[in-house]
């Protein structure tokens, strides 16, 4: 048995939830729109290869990664669907991508040069041109698409596979930003059409939130990331099932008198005789120090406060009188126990951040266990 499997603290990934969530998006956008499952950052901490297989079983036609190395991992797992590298590529990454039949995103002149360098030896890289429609981060200017980029894309040196952009605020209540970006993207498409140039096979703008909220952004491909993991904090996303559960086991139970300081710095002091349960998870696992004296955990199906400072490897939980607890009892840090549910949005609130940052910060020190849509 691998040493990692001996630890009580475990990340459980429900691959059936991944499959079902992707199937939900496929049903939502309809038969004329493909779904790209975004599995960058080790599938937001869920495990890229396993999640990719479940997503493809759920109906995804594409996979998205942030860098070429992530795409190579999927190819080495014998996944042969289209894979788009959503991050910038230097010459080395571009060559790696071309060698493994990955699509590349082009956002600038230097990026184009990297693609051309990778095209040596008669190879024609598959590229997607990204247009900055208003996010202000990466992408070519809309007014340069026809004059500067169409000649390059139609030169025969590359295979032009996609025209894309990215939405900055599709999960915000105010639709103005999304509508403005959509208008810019439509103007770009009209300019390309006016030149008599055929569109590339993939036109894509929508992320998870836009896929659910803005049908006009679907075109023929939507990119689903956070929604696939059931972690989209949005009205209308209630049918999506969270895929990750984190649990551990009580390592020590002690009864302490009133006035006992708990943890580093004594940031919590008991105001009465109390039961304190220690659990082996800490900030080295991605359980944030910011959770100190803010978080809750499920013990015997009851929400109990995490008290004292979160340590590197351990936390302490105040178990209310009358709640049974013994060493070895299961504790749920993220997920369901009985009728209670600690969500990724709870974690994000406790740390004053977003679910994306929490999920991608879950340490590989914790064992991953998979259930559900197991695929060879």
Steps between C-alpha positions, in 0.01 A plus 500: 500500500631844411598704802262783402202267542574455868401858582150559632446824308356423158368690198213305347410577138161392368556446129130435448440860610752617239329294230152618601603865519645489149190320375292780652696762306473295181123481540481870585690628195347252256623271226647776282747616765801302620632508856866541592582360845771718653738279699788740557677511837453123542128546436472766770658258746273207410744301282529582130503157339218355708282809460570521127383143449181561698434826312537329163259231618258779590508638147789747489661520155805709592742533789669823609831536685720794600836377373634246256632269772147454629385403153784252462389329822157447344645371174718256692180375663377418146243780477481591132230770493585862408695670781551877510786662689332807652821665619784675316764283337871569469690325218571191711138462606380559145726224368378267774139582415546440129679171564202377702228639273380767742323817385675826587350836596661802331473838672793706372777540245759320713253217553454476126877482455511207743234323295690555176818367657310188600374467143841406362525175307168531324290495815191721505405588858134522594435849636219703659522878481398668825352849479494738797135607500521687828671297770823690449726204570613307192385495141547698181320829449168458319594760239806296397324171426426570134801714411777316687378156593285366218795503256706298748225256587414430137860482375506121505770490766252401772164332535263770623273310736340763719408861571444572867482748784441488875231664713598704803174521695247244379441387859420853619136614539542794261497375138648817351861381480406168340269667250773747408757227445253294297435801277873541435536130417205516261658803330819300449304212347319738268830655391638155417182411314519824302845402372356180360711284729344182637477474876720244672326188635483624860354833613507529878438768759292351784629366830291305755295798616435628149404153383217507755405868484569632150392274209618763253860432603491128420590505129615140435723433801483588871783458751387346829738512795369582847150380413626151421624467856166610647658810650325776305348752741216611279123496497395225264798280583323305775473189282879472489642254751823579690756236407743537791471388862780539754487293815729390778487322835528626853853434625451614861214597730562683823290672763641836608393743775370852453774748425711261290679666205486295179771492233778736399477838666200394708270679257203308642438449872224274628236681703378177662608139536521373143570201276775565244553262207823513302490412128805445273451763231666840472616775273757267338196314365329813371286545810566871530645672804236764431242244618625541857208568737270534197450156347268217594530123466242222516529267799221244549303699242521823703673821393775566754733802510868474415670682788853625543741557216518255212844338521706356218372148563218518757184680604300500821122480515273599786244221533186612686396310809268214416653434158672159503859496378781247530845459353466354151159658431455638150501878462381671181682822420346547154184324392194337654434313821139427580289801411790745536721621217821700515552643153796634309329839524517474879873443469534796264304725736714398797814590305357811329576356158336304217431131448753478214787598729389258770467200267828555320675535836397157630830322562601176333623391844148376562406170338251522211238227487268469203150363476224506244559502126819292503653474155793303368 
